[in-house]
Amino acid sequence: MHTPETPIVIQRFTEAHLEGVAALYNEPAVCRQVLQMPFQSVEAWRNRLVQDNERRLQLVAVHAGEVIGQLGLEQYLRVRQAHVGSFGMGVATAWQGKGVGSRLLSAALDVADNWMNLRRVELTVYADNEAAQALYRKFGFEVEGVLRDYALRDGRFVDTVSMARLRQSA
């Protein structure tokens, strides 16, 4: 459990975190709420890490050496959409509802606003994932629409919600 002696630390995702991130997304309850495939290899995550560049921010939340959350934010490549980014995240089941998602999202949005100059940050989230939607609303994200039969989950097509946060100009 989280104690002052063992703080949760937000770090850039590196080679040292590969096994922990693979294990996080291979957790069935986590995999079910994201668009990742089950049984992903460490090598698949290594390939994503190799693609790292200035337009990609990949963070992990670490507690006592264990990866307990991950967030990837990507700025769009198209010139006319350079002000837009999207992200996906996962938090270990045992740590959900304990502020890990807030810590990751706060760190990512700080970079999005103050270093990447993103005006719009968007995401999709399963329509029945009310806890995640509440977290995103807490950070100023608003529902823009429902994407019907967007993804296959548990053998069924399910809806997702499109959400976005628009940063006001200074």
C-alpha positions, 0 to 999 in steps of 0.5 A: 500500500502507498506509504510516505516511505514508498511514494508513487513516482511518475517517470518516463517509460524506459527499457527498465519498465518493459516487463512491468508495462507488459504485465500491467496490460496483460492483467485481464481486468486492465486489458478489458478496458483498453484497446490492447490485445491480451498476452502481449509480449515484452518485445511488442512493448520494446518496439513501441519504445523504439518509436519514441520521439518528441511527439510521444510522451510515454510515462509510467507510475512506479511504486516500490519498483513496480509499474502500477500505471502507464500513459502514452500521449501522442501529438498528431503528425499532420501540420494542420493538427499539430495542436492536437494529441491523444492518449491512452492509459492503464492502471493496475487493478489494485491501484485503481481509484487511488490517485494513480490515474490522476497523477499520470494525467496531471503530469501528461497534461502539464507537458501537453500544455507547457511543452507541446503546446497542445490546444486539444487533447482527445481520447476514447473510453468504453461507454460503460467505464464510468470511473475513467470518464469521471477521472477525465471530467475532473481534468476538464474533458467533455463528451463529444459523442458516442462511437457505436460498435467501436471495439470488440470486447468479450466477443461483442461489439461495444460503444466508446465515448469520444472525449476531449479537453480544449485548452483556452488561449492565454 
